[in-house]
Amino acid sequence: MMLAHSLAVPLMVTWGDYLWQQGRMRGLISSLREGSHGMGGWRVEAAERAWRELVQRGLREGEIVVSGAD
């Protein structure tokens, strides 16, 4: 997971679907359609506080869990 290399927030691969969905809903992940010259891509905000809060909320609400080594 490339995001895990960009933040000091510990992330688990198993959280990928949750992080993608929540990141898109909160504007932390956006499409690079405009000006991409036919090459798609995604912009991911390295807003550490926002990602930390998203992870904390997911853990608190049981959307994601800490499991064995990832």
MOPAC internal coordinates of N, CA, C and O (Angstrom, degrees):
PM7 1SCF
backbone

  N    0.0000 0     0.00 0     0.00 0    0    0    0
  C    1.4548 1     0.00 0     0.00 0    1    0    0
  C    1.5287 1   107.72 1     0.00 0    2    1    0
  O    1.2310 1   120.98 1   -66.80 1    3    2    1
  N    1.3223 1   115.72 1   113.20 1    3    2    1
  C    1.4541 1   121.25 1  -176.03 1    5    3    2
  C    1.5318 1   112.70 1   -62.31 1    6    5    3
  O    1.2310 1   120.37 1   145.07 1    7    6    5
  N    1.3165 1   116.89 1   -34.93 1    7    6    5
  C    1.4624 1   120.30 1   179.75 1    9    7    6
  C    1.5213 1   111.50 1   -58.82 1   10    9    7
  O    1.2310 1   120.03 1   144.54 1   11   10    9
  N    1.3143 1   117.54 1   -35.46 1   11   10    9
  C    1.4619 1   121.57 1  -179.84 1   13   11   10
  C    1.5242 1   111.44 1   -62.02 1   14   13   11
  O    1.2310 1   119.87 1   153.64 1   15   14   13
  N    1.3236 1   117.86 1   -26.36 1   15   14   13
  C    1.4612 1   121.73 1   179.04 1   17   15   14
  C    1.5255 1   111.93 1   -82.93 1   18   17   15
  O    1.2310 1   120.15 1   166.77 1   19   18   17
  N    1.3148 1   117.32 1   -13.23 1   19   18   17
  C    1.4568 1   121.91 1  -176.50 1   21   19   18
  C    1.5236 1   113.67 1   -99.18 1   22   21   19
  O    1.2310 1   120.12 1   165.19 1   23   22   21
  N    1.3140 1   117.38 1   -14.81 1   23   22   21
  C    1.4597 1   121.33 1  -175.47 1   25   23   22
  C    1.5221 1   111.20 1  -125.11 1   26   25   23
  O    1.2310 1   120.94 1   -23.73 1   27   26   25
  N    1.3220 1   115.80 1   156.27 1   27   26   25
  C    1.4592 1   120.70 1   174.13 1   29   27   26
  C    1.5314 1   110.73 1   -84.62 1   30   29   27
  O    1.2310 1   120.48 1   172.52 1   31   30   29
  N    1.3251 1   116.69 1    -7.48 1   31   30   29
  C    1.4627 1   122.08 1   178.43 1   33   31   30
  C    1.5351 1   107.84 1   -73.38 1   34   33   31
  O    1.2310 1   119.81 1   -54.96 1   35   34   33
  N    1.3393 1   117.96 1   125.04 1   35   34   33
  C    1.4644 1   118.71 1   178.45 1   37   35   34
  C    1.5288 1   111.10 1   -69.66 1   38   37   35
  O    1.2310 1   120.63 1   -50.45 1   39   38   37
  N    1.3351 1   116.41 1   129.55 1   39   38   37
  C    1.4606 1   122.32 1  -178.74 1   41   39   38
  C    1.5182 1   109.14 1  -125.91 1   42   41   39
  O    1.2310 1   120.72 1   -31.78 1   43   42   41
  N    1.3178 1   116.23 1   148.22 1   43   42   41
  C    1.4578 1   121.79 1   177.33 1   45   43   42
  C    1.5248 1   109.14 1  -112.43 1   46   45   43
  O    1.2310 1   120.63 1   -36.35 1   47   46   45
  N    1.3144 1   116.41 1   143.65 1   47   46   45
  C    1.4628 1   121.68 1  -179.77 1   49   47   46
  C    1.5281 1   110.86 1   -56.38 1   50   49   47
  O    1.2310 1   120.00 1   143.39 1   51   50   49
  N    1.3202 1   117.60 1   -36.61 1   51   50   49
  C    1.4681 1   121.67 1  -178.50 1   53   51   50
  C    1.5301 1   112.56 1   -65.14 1   54   53   51
  O    1.2310 1   119.44 1   166.42 1   55   54   53
  N    1.2995 1   118.67 1   -13.58 1   55   54   53
  C    1.4648 1   122.45 1   178.28 1   57   55   54
  C    1.5259 1   111.91 1   -87.99 1   58   57   55
  O    1.2310 1   119.76 1   180.00 1   59   58   57
  N    1.3174 1   118.06 1     0.00 1   59   58   57
  C    1.4610 1   122.34 1  -173.22 1   61   59   58
  C    1.5106 1   115.13 1   -51.70 1   62   61   59
  O    1.2310 1   119.87 1   130.39 1   63   62   61
  N    1.3244 1   117.86 1   -49.61 1   63   62   61
  C    1.4707 1   120.60 1  -178.83 1   65   63   62
  C    1.5179 1   111.09 1   -62.04 1   66   65   63
  O    1.2310 1   120.50 1   135.21 1   67   66   65
  N    1.3244 1   116.65 1   -44.79 1   67   66   65
  C    1.4682 1   121.16 1   179.35 1   69   67   66
  C    1.5324 1   110.33 1   -61.82 1   70   69   67
  O    1.2310 1   120.41 1   131.74 1   71   70   69
  N    1.3297 1   116.83 1   -48.26 1   71   70   69
  C    1.4638 1   120.56 1  -177.98 1   73   71   70
  C    1.5266 1   111.11 1   -63.54 1   74   73   71
  O    1.2310 1   120.29 1   140.38 1   75   74   73
  N    1.3218 1   117.05 1   -39.62 1   75   74   73
  C    1.4715 1   120.46 1   178.92 1   77   75   74
  C    1.5248 1   109.97 1   -63.39 1   78   77   75
  O    1.2310 1   120.34 1   128.68 1   79   78   77
  N    1.3172 1   116.96 1   -51.32 1   79   78   77
  C    1.4635 1   121.26 1  -177.79 1   81   79   78
  C    1.5342 1   111.07 1   -61.35 1   82   81   79
  O    1.2310 1   120.26 1   129.66 1   83   82   81
  N    1.3052 1   117.11 1   -50.34 1   83   82   81
  C    1.4579 1   120.77 1  -178.01 1   85   83   82
  C    1.5293 1   111.66 1   -68.56 1   86   85   83
  O    1.2310 1   120.62 1   142.38 1   87   86   85
  N    1.3222 1   116.42 1   -37.62 1   87   86   85
  C    1.4653 1   119.97 1   177.46 1   89   87   86
  C    1.5131 1   111.76 1   -62.95 1   90   89   87
  O    1.2310 1   120.14 1   139.40 1   91   90   89
  N    1.3372 1   117.34 1   -40.60 1   91   90   89
  C    1.4675 1   120.91 1   176.91 1   93   91   90
  C    1.5182 1   110.87 1   -65.66 1   94   93   91
  O    1.2310 1   120.40 1   135.94 1   95   94   93
  N    1.3354 1   116.85 1   -44.06 1   95   94   93
  C    1.4665 1   120.88 1  -178.82 1   97   95   94
  C    1.5256 1   111.96 1   -64.17 1   98   97   95
  O    1.2310 1   119.86 1   148.81 1   99   98   97
  N    1.3050 1   117.87 1   -31.19 1   99   98   97
  C    1.4624 1   122.00 1  -176.49 1  101   99   98
  C    1.5322 1   113.75 1   -98.14 1  102  101   99
  O    1.2310 1   120.64 1  -173.88 1  103  102  101
  N    1.3211 1   116.39 1     6.12 1  103  102  101
  C    1.4582 1   120.29 1   177.20 1  105  103  102
  C    1.5239 1   114.02 1    76.32 1  106  105  103
  O    1.2310 1   119.97 1  -165.72 1  107  106  105
  N    1.3177 1   117.66 1    14.28 1  107  106  105
  C    1.4583 1   120.86 1   177.58 1  109  107  106
  C    1.5246 1   111.44 1   -82.73 1  110  109  107
  O    1.2310 1   120.71 1   161.31 1  111  110  109
  N    1.3306 1   116.24 1   -18.69 1  111  110  109
  C    1.4594 1   122.89 1   176.87 1  113  111  110
  C    1.5264 1   106.75 1  -128.90 1  114  113  111
  O    1.2310 1   120.56 1   -54.20 1  115  114  113
  N    1.3320 1   116.54 1   125.80 1  115  114  113
  C    1.4626 1   120.01 1  -179.41 1  117  115  114
  C    1.5307 1   110.07 1  -138.04 1  118  117  115
  O    1.2310 1   121.33 1   -26.96 1  119  118  117
  N    1.2982 1   115.07 1   153.04 1  119  118  117
  C    1.4528 1   122.29 1  -179.16 1  121  119  118
  C    1.5244 1   110.58 1   -74.46 1  122  121  119
  O    1.2310 1   120.86 1   -33.45 1  123  122  121
  N    1.3163 1   115.97 1   146.55 1  123  122  121
  C    1.4665 1   121.58 1   176.57 1  125  123  122
  C    1.5218 1   110.90 1  -104.52 1  126  125  123
  O    1.2310 1   119.84 1  -138.68 1  127  126  125
  N    1.3045 1   117.91 1    41.32 1  127  126  125
  C    1.4688 1   121.92 1  -177.64 1  129  127  126
  C    1.5179 1   112.32 1   -61.58 1  130  129  127
  O    1.2310 1   120.48 1   133.02 1  131  130  129
  N    1.3323 1   116.69 1   -46.98 1  131  130  129
  C    1.4633 1   120.43 1  -176.91 1  133  131  130
  C    1.5217 1   110.43 1   -70.35 1  134  133  131
  O    1.2310 1   120.81 1   -49.80 1  135  134  133
  N    1.2995 1   116.06 1   130.20 1  135  134  133
  C    1.4541 1   121.22 1   177.01 1  137  135  134
  C    1.5175 1   114.69 1    70.79 1  138  137  135
  O    1.2310 1   120.37 1  -163.87 1  139  138  137
  N    1.3327 1   116.89 1    16.13 1  139  138  137
  C    1.4669 1   119.13 1  -177.36 1  141  139  138
  C    1.5302 1   112.04 1   -90.87 1  142  141  139
  O    1.2310 1   119.93 1   178.11 1  143  142  141
  N    1.3386 1   117.73 1    -1.89 1  143  142  141
  C    1.4600 1   122.72 1   177.19 1  145  143  142
  C    1.5311 1   111.99 1    53.53 1  146  145  143
  O    1.2310 1   121.04 1  -136.74 1  147  146  145
  N    1.3370 1   115.62 1    43.26 1  147  146  145
  C    1.4554 1   120.74 1   177.23 1  149  147  146
  C    1.5204 1   114.64 1    81.66 1  150  149  147
  O    1.2310 1   120.25 1   177.29 1  151  150  149
  N    1.3027 1   117.12 1    -2.71 1  151  150  149
  C    1.4695 1   121.13 1   178.44 1  153  151  150
  C    1.5255 1   108.03 1  -103.82 1  154  153  151
  O    1.2310 1   120.45 1   -66.32 1  155  154  153
  N    1.3157 1   116.74 1   113.68 1  155  154  153
  C    1.4504 1   120.25 1  -179.72 1  157  155  154
  C    1.5151 1   111.54 1   -72.59 1  158  157  155
  O    1.2310 1   121.04 1   -15.84 1  159  158  157
  N    1.2822 1   115.61 1   164.16 1  159  158  157
  C    1.4558 1   120.38 1   177.85 1  161  159  158
  C    1.5167 1   110.49 1  -178.83 1  162  161  159
  O    1.2310 1   121.14 1    -3.79 1  163  162  161
  N    1.3076 1   115.42 1   176.21 1  163  162  161
  C    1.4502 1   121.84 1  -178.96 1  165  163  162
  C    1.5189 1   110.35 1  -133.40 1  166  165  163
  O    1.2310 1   121.48 1   -37.41 1  167  166  165
  N    1.3097 1   114.78 1   142.59 1  167  166  165
  C    1.4602 1   121.07 1   174.97 1  169  167  166
  C    1.5191 1   106.78 1  -104.70 1  170  169  167
  O    1.2310 1   120.63 1   -52.49 1  171  170  169
  N    1.3176 1   116.40 1   127.51 1  171  170  169
  C    1.4625 1   121.50 1   179.00 1  173  171  170
  C    1.5185 1   108.14 1  -117.34 1  174  173  171
  O    1.2310 1   121.11 1   -60.46 1  175  174  173
  N    1.3188 1   115.49 1   119.54 1  175  174  173
  C    1.4574 1   120.99 1   177.96 1  177  175  174
  C    1.5278 1   109.81 1   -70.74 1  178  177  175
  O    1.2310 1   120.41 1   -48.99 1  179  178  177
  N    1.3074 1   116.82 1   131.01 1  179  178  177
  C    1.4661 1   121.11 1   177.32 1  181  179  178
  C    1.5287 1   108.98 1   -92.41 1  182  181  179
  O    1.2310 1   121.19 1  -129.34 1  183  182  181
  N    1.3202 1   115.33 1    50.66 1  183  182  181
  C    1.4696 1   122.63 1  -179.52 1  185  183  182
  C    1.5274 1   107.83 1   -87.01 1  186  185  183
  O    1.2310 1   121.43 1   -91.90 1  187  186  185
  N    1.3193 1   114.86 1    88.10 1  187  186  185
  C    1.4642 1   120.04 1  -171.38 1  189  187  186
  C    1.5287 1   113.44 1   -55.30 1  190  189  187
  O    1.2310 1   120.34 1   137.62 1  191  190  189
  N    1.3028 1   116.95 1   -42.38 1  191  190  189
  C    1.4764 1   119.69 1  -179.09 1  193  191  190
  C    1.5304 1   111.14 1   -61.93 1  194  193  191
  O    1.2310 1   120.59 1   136.60 1  195  194  193
  N    1.3226 1   116.48 1   -43.40 1  195  194  193
  C    1.4648 1   120.91 1  -179.58 1  197  195  194
  C    1.5255 1   110.72 1   -63.97 1  198  197  195
  O    1.2310 1   120.25 1   137.01 1  199  198  197
  N    1.3348 1   117.13 1   -42.99 1  199  198  197
  C    1.4630 1   120.12 1   178.49 1  201  199  198
  C    1.5249 1   110.97 1   -66.45 1  202  201  199
  O    1.2310 1   120.46 1   139.77 1  203  202  201
  N    1.3246 1   116.73 1   -40.23 1  203  202  201
  C    1.4761 1   120.36 1   178.45 1  205  203  202
  C    1.5226 1   110.54 1   -60.38 1  206  205  203
  O    1.2310 1   120.58 1   134.39 1  207  206  205
  N    1.3343 1   116.49 1   -45.61 1  207  206  205
  C    1.4621 1   120.69 1   179.36 1  209  207  206
  C    1.5255 1   111.03 1   -63.85 1  210  209  207
  O    1.2310 1   120.46 1   141.98 1  211  210  209
  N    1.3292 1   116.72 1   -38.02 1  211  210  209
  C    1.4561 1   120.89 1   178.70 1  213  211  210
  C    1.5324 1   110.41 1   -63.89 1  214  213  211
  O    1.2310 1   120.10 1   135.90 1  215  214  213
  N    1.3333 1   117.41 1   -44.10 1  215  214  213
  C    1.4690 1   121.89 1   178.17 1  217  215  214
  C    1.5255 1   110.32 1   -64.71 1  218  217  215
  O    1.2310 1   120.14 1   134.46 1  219  218  217
  N    1.3182 1   117.35 1   -45.54 1  219  218  217
  C    1.4653 1   120.63 1   179.90 1  221  219  218
  C    1.5253 1   110.97 1   -59.85 1  222  221  219
  O    1.2310 1   120.53 1   136.79 1  223  222  221
  N    1.3152 1   116.59 1   -43.21 1  223  222  221
  C    1.4723 1   120.86 1   178.84 1  225  223  222
  C    1.5301 1   110.27 1   -63.55 1  226  225  223
  O    1.2310 1   120.48 1   135.43 1  227  226  225
  N    1.3247 1   116.69 1   -44.57 1  227  226  225
  C    1.4576 1   120.66 1   179.39 1  229  227  226
  C    1.5198 1   112.31 1   -60.79 1  230  229  227
  O    1.2310 1   120.32 1   138.92 1  231  230  229
  N    1.3193 1   116.99 1   -41.08 1  231  230  229
  C    1.4605 1   121.02 1   178.33 1  233  231  230
  C    1.5291 1   110.61 1   -67.49 1  234  233  231
  O    1.2310 1   121.23 1   134.76 1  235  234  233
  N    1.3198 1   115.25 1   -45.24 1  235  234  233
  C    1.4679 1   120.72 1  -178.57 1  237  235  234
  C    1.5275 1   111.93 1   -61.61 1  238  237  235
  O    1.2310 1   120.50 1   140.15 1  239  238  237
  N    1.3298 1   116.66 1   -39.85 1  239  238  237
  C    1.4556 1   121.31 1  -177.32 1  241  239  238
  C    1.5346 1   113.24 1   -90.51 1  242  241  239
  O    1.2310 1   120.14 1  -178.06 1  243  242  241
  N    1.3278 1   117.33 1     1.94 1  243  242  241
  C    1.4493 1   121.24 1   177.74 1  245  243  242
  C    1.5211 1   115.57 1    76.23 1  246  245  243
  O    1.2310 1   120.43 1  -166.96 1  247  246  245
  N    1.3278 1   116.78 1    13.04 1  247  246  245
  C    1.4694 1   120.76 1   178.62 1  249  247  246
  C    1.5260 1   110.92 1   -72.06 1  250  249  247
  O    1.2310 1   120.70 1   148.58 1  251  250  249
  N    1.3243 1   116.26 1   -31.42 1  251  250  249
  C    1.4560 1   122.69 1   176.47 1  253  251  250
  C    1.5241 1   108.06 1  -133.03 1  254  253  251
  O    1.2310 1   120.75 1   -25.24 1  255  254  253
  N    1.3120 1   116.17 1   154.76 1  255  254  253
  C    1.4644 1   120.69 1  -179.31 1  257  255  254
  C    1.5298 1   109.24 1  -135.64 1  258  257  255
  O    1.2310 1   121.24 1   -25.40 1  259  258  257
  N    1.3147 1   115.23 1   154.60 1  259  258  257
  C    1.4583 1   121.02 1   173.87 1  261  259  258
  C    1.5238 1   106.46 1   -90.73 1  262  261  259
  O    1.2310 1   121.30 1   -58.81 1  263  262  261
  N    1.3341 1   115.13 1   121.19 1  263  262  261
  C    1.4467 1   120.01 1  -179.37 1  265  263  262
  C    1.5275 1   108.72 1  -120.75 1  266  265  263
  O    1.2310 1   120.37 1    14.16 1  267  266  265
  N    1.3183 1   116.90 1  -165.84 1  267  266  265
  C    1.4566 1   121.89 1  -178.90 1  269  267  266
  C    1.5165 1   112.56 1   -56.18 1  270  269  267
  O    1.2310 1   120.56 1     5.44 1  271  270  269
  N    1.3131 1   116.53 1  -174.56 1  271  270  269
  C    1.4703 1   121.41 1  -178.21 1  273  271  270
  C    1.5146 1   109.89 1   -53.15 1  274  273  271
  O    1.2310 1   121.13 1   -41.05 1  275  274  273
  N    1.3146 1   115.45 1   138.95 1  275  274  273
  C    1.4479 1   122.67 1  -175.91 1  277  275  274
  C    1.5035 1   110.78 1  -112.19 1  278  277  275
  O    1.2310 1   120.10 1   180.00 1  279  278  277

